[in-house]
Amino acid sequence: MSELKIDNPAQRLLDLLEQGKNYKREDNCRVVWQQILQVVGMEEQHLLTRLAFAMALPGRIIQVREDNFSSLRGKSSHWKSHVDKAFVTQSLNGTWSTFQDDIDDRTLTELGMLSDLFETRGAHAGIEAEEIDALLERITQLRSEIRESGLSATMKTLLLKQIAQIQEALESYSISGVEPVMDAVQSTLGLAVLHPEYRNEISKGTGSQFGEKISALLTDTASVVTIAGAMPMISGAVHTALTYLSK
């Protein structure tokens, strides 16, 4: 079995910080983050949730480094201390300088070197924005149909919760990477083992109200993950699982 590629968190953090260089020091910190994290016009909770995802990236970088390059000699903590300080001391109601001033050139250089190091193990390919938008459009429509359906309250809750996990993973892909998308698909399938009625509702060929649409969504989402290189042939595995569950 070939070695799994790394879902490069160093590059994702570097991309966010590089975007931040395009804004002026006197710009409002909250407004800048709303634009960088793509939550303009959304509720405050969306900004805080995605900001939390961004704040988790340094810890994820350390984990990937230790898991894959434990013998690495140079383990500078400069970049992490500066990024952590920037997140903790920033003022969302203040200026962008409350964050940006802690991000120096050395921080960006060290993150770039870590990103290059991770890519030596093989990095995931990017998922095109158009693909994500198309999946999100289908999810929005499907969630609306489920809410208006005659399914039991319990079944609606289960379906909407699982589909919402996939939606959140896709929406935050640029921050959190492809692994949460893969996890959301696997979680949606895994729940079928415990709930027979739910299993019937997500499986194609069962005559259920949403089986065809949900199974198609899971398969197509898994295909995107497969193309990105997160899990070889996961789309085939999802198809096999859905076929088995429908029996």
C-alpha positions in Angstrom: 0.0 0.0 0.0 1.4 3.4 -1.0 2.1 5.9 1.8 -0.6 8.5 2.4 0.1 12.0 1.3 0.3 14.9 3.8 -2.6 17.3 4.0 -0.2 20.2 4.1 -1.2 22.5 7.1 1.9 24.6 6.8 1.0 25.7 3.3 -2.6 26.5 4.4 -1.4 28.7 7.2 1.2 30.3 5.0 -1.5 31.1 2.4 -3.7 32.8 5.1 -0.7 34.9 6.4 0.3 35.8 2.8 -3.2 37.1 2.1 -3.0 39.2 5.3 0.0 41.1 3.8 -2.4 42.6 1.2 -4.2 44.6 3.8 -3.2 47.9 5.5 -2.2 48.1 9.1 -5.0 50.5 9.8 -7.8 48.3 8.4 -10.3 46.8 10.8 -9.1 43.4 12.1 -12.6 41.8 12.0 -13.3 43.0 8.4 -9.9 41.6 7.2 -10.6 38.2 8.7 -14.1 38.2 7.3 -12.6 38.6 3.8 -9.7 36.2 4.3 -11.9 33.5 5.8 -14.7 34.1 3.3 -17.4 34.8 5.8 -18.5 38.3 4.7 -22.2 38.9 5.4 -22.4 35.8 7.6 -23.2 35.5 11.3 -20.4 36.2 13.8 -20.3 32.6 14.8 -19.0 31.6 11.3 -16.1 34.0 11.7 -15.2 32.7 15.1 -15.5 29.1 14.0 -13.2 29.5 11.1 -10.8 31.7 13.1 -10.6 28.8 15.6 -9.8 26.4 12.6 -7.0 28.8 11.6 -5.7 29.0 15.2 -5.5 25.2 15.3 -3.2 25.1 12.3 0.1 25.6 14.3 -0.7 22.6 16.5 -1.6 20.5 13.4 1.8 21.5 11.8 3.7 20.3 14.9 1.7 17.1 14.9 2.5 16.4 11.2 6.2 17.3 11.7 6.5 14.9 14.7 4.6 12.1 13.1 6.5 12.2 9.8 9.8 13.9 10.5 10.6 13.1 14.1 14.4 12.9 13.5 14.5 16.4 12.0 17.3 18.4 13.6 16.1 21.9 13.0 12.9 22.5 14.9 12.7 26.3 15.3 9.8 27.5 17.4 10.1 31.1 16.2 7.3 30.8 13.7 4.9 29.1 16.2 5.5 31.6 19.0 4.9 34.5 16.7 1.7 33.0 15.1 0.3 32.1 18.5 1.0 35.5 19.9 -0.6 37.2 16.9 -3.8 35.2 17.3 -4.0 35.7 21.1 -3.1 39.4 21.2 -5.1 40.6 18.2 -8.2 42.8 18.7 -11.0 42.1 16.3 -12.4 45.5 17.1 -9.0 47.1 16.6 -6.7 47.5 13.6 -5.2 44.8 11.5 -1.8 45.7 12.9 -2.8 44.0 16.2 -2.4 40.8 14.3 -0.1 41.5 11.4 2.7 43.2 13.4 3.7 39.8 15.0 4.1 38.1 11.6 7.7 38.8 10.5 9.6 37.6 7.5 11.3 34.8 9.5 7.9 33.4 10.4 6.9 33.3 6.8 10.3 31.8 5.7 10.1 29.0 8.3 6.6 28.1 7.4 7.6 28.0 3.7 10.4 25.6 4.6 8.1 23.4 6.6 5.6 23.4 3.7 8.4 22.3 1.3 9.5 19.6 3.7 6.0 18.2 4.0 5.7 18.1 0.2 8.7 15.8 0.0 6.4 13.2 1.4 3.7 14.1 -1.2 1.0 16.7 -0.7 -2.6 16.6 -1.7 -3.8 18.2 -4.9 -6.1 21.2 -4.4 -9.8 20.9 -4.9 -11.1 23.4 -7.4 -13.4 26.1 -6.0 -15.9 25.3 -8.7 -16.2 21.7 -7.5 -16.8 22.8 -4.0 -19.4 25.4 -5.0 -21.2 22.8 -7.0 -21.3 20.3 -4.1 -22.4 23.1 -1.7 -25.3 24.1 -4.0 -26.5 20.5 -4.0 -26.2 20.3 -0.3 -28.2 23.5 0.2 -31.0 22.2 -2.0 -31.0 18.7 -0.4 -31.2 20.2 3.2 -34.1 22.3 2.1 -35.9 19.3 0.7 -35.3 17.2 3.8 -36.6 20.0 6.1 -39.8 20.2 4.0 -40.3 16.4 3.7 -42.6 14.1 5.7 -39.8 12.2 7.4 -39.9 11.7 11.1 -38.3 14.4 13.3 -35.6 11.9 14.3 -34.7 11.0 10.7 -34.6 14.7 9.7 -32.3 15.4 12.6 -29.9 12.6 11.7 -29.8 13.4 8.0 -29.4 17.2 8.4 -26.7 16.8 11.0 -24.6 14.5 8.9 -25.0 16.6 5.7 -24.2 19.7 7.7 -20.9 18.1 8.7 -20.0 17.6 5.0 -21.1 21.2 4.3 -19.0 22.7 7.0 -16.0 20.6 5.9 -16.3 21.8 2.4 -16.9 25.5 3.4 -13.8 25.5 5.5 -11.6 23.5 3.1 -9.2 26.3 2.4 -8.4 26.4 6.2 -8.8 22.9 7.4 -7.9 20.9 4.3 -9.3 17.8 2.7 -9.1 15.4 5.7 -12.3 16.8 7.5 -14.2 16.3 4.2 -13.1 12.7 4.1 -13.9 12.3 7.8 -17.4 13.7 7.3 -18.1 11.2 4.5 -16.9 8.3 6.6 -18.9 9.5 9.6 -22.1 9.7 7.4 -21.5 6.1 6.3 -20.5 4.8 9.7 -23.8 5.9 11.3 -25.6 3.5 9.0 -24.3 0.6 11.0 -26.2 1.7 14.1 -29.5 3.0 12.5 -31.3 0.7 10.1 -33.9 3.4 9.1 -31.1 5.9 8.5 -29.2 3.2 6.5 -32.2 2.7 4.3 -32.6 6.5 3.8 -29.1 7.1 2.5 -28.8 4.0 0.3 -29.6 4.0 -3.4 -32.0 1.4 -4.8 -34.0 1.2 -1.6 -37.0 3.2 -2.7 -36.4 5.8 0.0 -37.2 9.4 -0.5 -33.6 10.7 -0.5 -31.5 7.6 -1.0 -30.5 8.3 -4.6 -29.6 12.0 -3.9 -27.7 11.3 -0.7 -25.8 8.3 -2.1 -24.9 10.4 -5.2 -23.7 13.3 -3.0 -21.5 11.0 -0.9 -20.0 9.3 -4.0 -19.3 12.6 -5.7 -17.8 14.1 -2.6 -15.6 11.0 -2.1 -14.5 11.3 -5.8 -13.3 14.9 -5.1 -11.3 13.6 -2.1 -9.9 10.7 -4.2 -8.7 13.1 -6.9 -7.1 15.3 -4.2 -5.1 12.3 -3.1 -6.4 12.2 0.4 -7.4 8.5 0.3 -6.8 6.4 -2.8 -9.9 4.9 -4.2 -12.2 6.1 -1.4 -14.9 6.8 -4.0 -14.9 3.2 -5.0 -15.1 2.1 -1.3 -18.0 4.5 -0.8 -19.8 3.0 -3.8 -19.2 -0.5 -2.5 -20.4 0.5 1.0 -23.6 2.1 -0.3 -24.3 -0.9 -2.5 -23.8 -3.3 0.5 -26.0 -1.1 2.8 -28.9 -1.2 0.3 -29.1 -5.0 0.5 
